[in-house]
Amino acid sequence: MFITIKTYFLSFLLRLVLNSIFFTCRIKAHNESSFISHINKNSALLAFWHHHSLLFAHYVRQKRLPIWAISSTHSDSEILAKVLTSWHIKLIRGSSTRGWVNIIKQMIGLYRSSNTIIAVTPDGPRGPRKVAKPGAFSVAYKHGAQIFSVAATASSFWSLPSWDKTIIPKPFSIIHIRFSALPSKTSLESTSLSKELLLNQKKLIDDV
């Protein structure tokens, strides 16, 4: 009971702080046109590093994109999950201790039933930081979904002292988002996937 009340209070407080900050920020999207054109007709998997979650979630909310996001059922994730649902982002919930079986089943069901956009942080929920796990990528490839690497940054930001160093933009900053479609022949090995995400991030920094 106490834990539930604490979770609701902290999620409310976090939502209040984030909404206040994001209200003052501006978004600049890079390589957006091909991404928007694709998701209007086809399924997609959007992959970005865990520490960029809040930046991309704000982009999704502003664009009102019908996206499903993968979220752990671990207690540490509950606070953020409540914030995301308040932003009308649908969640696929599952436990990492059970090998993400429930998440994989839900992904397969969504990809089979309709054109679906699923967002995943391949180095989540607890790292290692910037090391991509291939599970979600495999499901997307098998069901014909285009995979997009999503990079994000802000002109000015704070980094939290968490394992992933989550980025929170400072008030009145510019949030930059960059999309890059992964080539169909990209290897599903962790090293290759990580390189693709890191390369897109480097290109975004160069653009900015």
Phi, psi and omega in degrees: 000310180298319181296320179297314179297318180298317180297315179297319181295314181293323179293322177297316180296316180296317180299319180296315180294312182295317179299322179294318180291310184297332179301330183268352186268158177241145181254136172234116182262141180243137181058037187278328189300315180293326178295310180297318180299321182290311187289345176291340184231345189224163177283155181207154170242126180252120184245129179211157182292151185302324184285354176261004187306313184292322180297314181288325178299322178294320177300314180300317180295317181294322181274350181056046180279138181279075187252143169260134179243139179277131183220137178288153175271003180299148184303329180294336183269348186297321182297310179294323180301320180292326176294315181297318179293329177292339176267012177066032173262122182283143185244141169256111186259144179192167183254129178290335181288345178253021176072021177061024182303315182295322179295315180299318179299317180294321178299315180299315180298318180292317180292329180283328187276330185194176172287113189236143175249121180240133179253138182219145172254099188292349175258005179269174001273351184223021176093188004296150183296133178060032173238113187279130173269136190275355187308305183295326179296319180299316180298317181297314180299316182296335183250019172072021179273135176286135179261129177245131169276132181241122177253151181212151173198177177222152182297334177207132184203165171256150172246123181287153179278045179259174183300328183262354182058052181311134180268130172238121182293148175278155181306140176069019177273169176256126179265124181253131178234133179231134181252141177214119179286130177286136177302146184297336182266011179300132178294145179271012176287147183305318183297316181294317180295319179298319180298320180297317180292320180292324179295317179297322179296319179296318180296322178296315179299321178295322180294319182290000000 
